Amino acid sequence: MKFKVGDIVGFSLVAPYNGYGEIISVLDNLSPPKYTVKLGDDSIAEVFEWWLCPTRVVPSATVNLATGPSVDLDTGIVGGVGEPGTGGAKVEKEYVDPKQAVGSSKLGFSHVPITALCLLSPGTKNGADKYGKWNWLELEDGNMSLTTYLDAIQRHLLLYRSGQEVASDSDINHLDHISAGIAVLRDAMVFDKVADDRIKLSKEQLEKLEALINNDI
């Protein structure tokens, strides 16, 4: 949610309200959120987030919602604010793309390396050729052994740590096999296919193990 109660906001797209006002309530269980804004003439407008833009009034100006009916969004001048003859207060305007305002609350993929997807492909295809494409989704819920996948990932990691770059049976980099195994495992977890058959240590045992691993004993 970009705005909060008490913020002074400008309207960038809502005719005939091209002006500014103060947010007095927020309905944040909607996507995008819906705001109730008190305008300069004491009227009320209910608007969605993409119609608003933040405004920051110069400190020397006095914001008076009762006498400031509008803002010129091209020049950033708020008319009727402050003492007569001041020409209003200068406002810095930020235009918010309506699509961007909605999209920013959803998952983004611009930070995911494309190379990761490319390098993931050989490992997942190798598994599909061996066991069938999307084979884990055909299992009954809770029938996929978690430790089976963890063991396979561990084998690839041990060989890679020992200096072997690619698996001898596939000529695929061990790290790409590991990435493929994790991708399949996480997908199966989302769809409730995994049986969690790991060893279950107590809280105290886990704390001791973590201390041992971190050399903190």
N, C-alpha and C positions, 0 to 999 in steps of 0.2 A: 504494500500500500504506500503510495507516494506522498499523500497529504494527510494531515491530522486536524482535529478540531482546533480552531483558533488561527489557522493559516490564512493569509491574504492571498487570493488566487485571481488570476485573470481568465477571461473566457476567450478562447482563440477561435471557436467554431460555432458558438451558439447564438444565432440571431433570435430575437433582437437584443440580447443581453451583452453585446460587445462592451465589456466593462470589467469590473472587478467586484469582489465581495469577500466576506469572511465565512469560512466553513464553520457551521454550528453543530453538525452531526454527520456521522458516517455510518453507512450500512455496509460493513465489510464482509458479510457472508455471501456477497455476490462477486462474480468475476466478469468484468472489472468492478471494483467497489463503486457504490453510488453515494454522492455527497449532497447534503442540503446546505445551500449557500445563501446567506443574507446579503442582499444587494444594497447599493448606496441609497436607494429610495425606500428601504425597509421591506421591499418585496422579497419573496422567497423563490429560489430556483432549485430544482432537483436535477442533478446532472451526473453523468458518468465520468470516470477519471480522464478518458481521452479528450474530453472537451475543455479541460482545464490546463493552464500553464502557470508555473510558479512566478511570482513577482516579488522583487525585493526593493522596497522603497528607500530612497536616499535618507540617511538618518536626520538631516536637517529639516526634512519635511514632516508635517503633522498629518497623519492619515485620519481622515474624517469621513466615515462611510456615509454619514447623513448628507454631506455636501459634495461628495465626489461621485458624480453619476456615471462616469465612463472613462475608459482609457483608450488612447489612440495606439493600437497595437503595431502600427507601422513606425511610429516615432518613439513609442515607449513613454509618452507624456500622459499623466493622469490629470484630467481636467477638473478644476474646482477644488483641488486639494490644497490645504494651507491657506495663508492669508490672501485676500484679493490682490491681484496684480502679480502674483509670483509665477503665474504660468503653469502651476501644478508641479508635481514631483516627478522626477525622472525614475522610470521603472525599467529594470533589466528584464527582458522577456526571453523565455525559452519555449520554442515551439516543440510540442510533443507529437510525433507521428502516431495517429490512433492505432494503427496496426502494431507498431512497436510497443505501445503502452500495454496492449493485451498480450503480445508475444513474450514480453519480458518476464511474465509470471509462469511461463511454461519451460519445459526442458529446452536447452540450447545445445547445439552440436558444433558450433564454430571453434570450440576449444578442444575437440577430439582430433588427434592427429590422424590424417588420412593414411599415413604409412602404417599405422596400427591395424587398420582394416585390411589393407593390402597384404600385410605380413600374416594376418590371422587366417586368410583364405586358404593357403596350402594345408595348414594343420587341420582345419575343419573339413576340407575336402578329403584328406587322407582318412579321417575318421568316418566320413560318409561312405567312402568306398569300402571300408572294412566292415562297418556295422549297419549301414543303411542311413540315408538322410533323415534327420530328425528322429532317430530311433528312440531317444529317451522320452519323447512325448507319447510314444505308443505304449509305454509301461503303465501299469496300474499305479495310482497315486501311492507314494511312499515305498515304491519297490526298487528304487535306484540307490545302490550303496554309495554313501558319501566316501567311505574309506577307500573304495576301489579307485575312485578318481584321484583322491589325495595321494594314494600310493603311486599311481602312474605319474602324477605331477612330480612327486619326490624323486622317482627314478630318473626322469629327464633332468631335474635340477642337479642331482648327484653327478651324473655323467658330464653335464656342462661345467660344474665346479671342478671336475677332474681334468678339464682341458679339451673334451670332445665337443666340437661345434655342432655337428649335425648327427641325427640318429642314423645308425647304420642300416636300418631296415626301410628308411624313407627318404634319406638325403634332405630332410627338413631340419632346420635349426631347432635345437632343443627348446629354446626360449619361445619359439612359435608354437611348438607342441604344448608347452605349458600354458600359453595364452589361449589356445584352442580348448584345452581341458577346463580352464577356469570359465571361459565363455559358456561352454555347454553346461557346466555345473551350476552357474548362476542362473541360466535360463531355466534349467530343471527345477531349481529352488523356487523361482517365481511361480511356476505352474504346479507346485506341491508334489513333485515326482520323487523327491529325495528322502531316503531313510537315513536319519542322522545316527550312524552307528559308531561315532567316535567314542573314545574313552571319556568318561565324565569325572573329572577331578572336583574335589570340594573347593570352596573359596579359599580356604587356608592352604590347600595343596597347590592351587594355582598361584597364589602369592609367593610361595616358596620356589616354585618352578620359574616364575618370572624373575625373581631375585637371582636364581642360579644362572639363567640365560643372560641377564644383564650384568653378571659378575658383581652382584651387590650383596653378597653374603658375608 
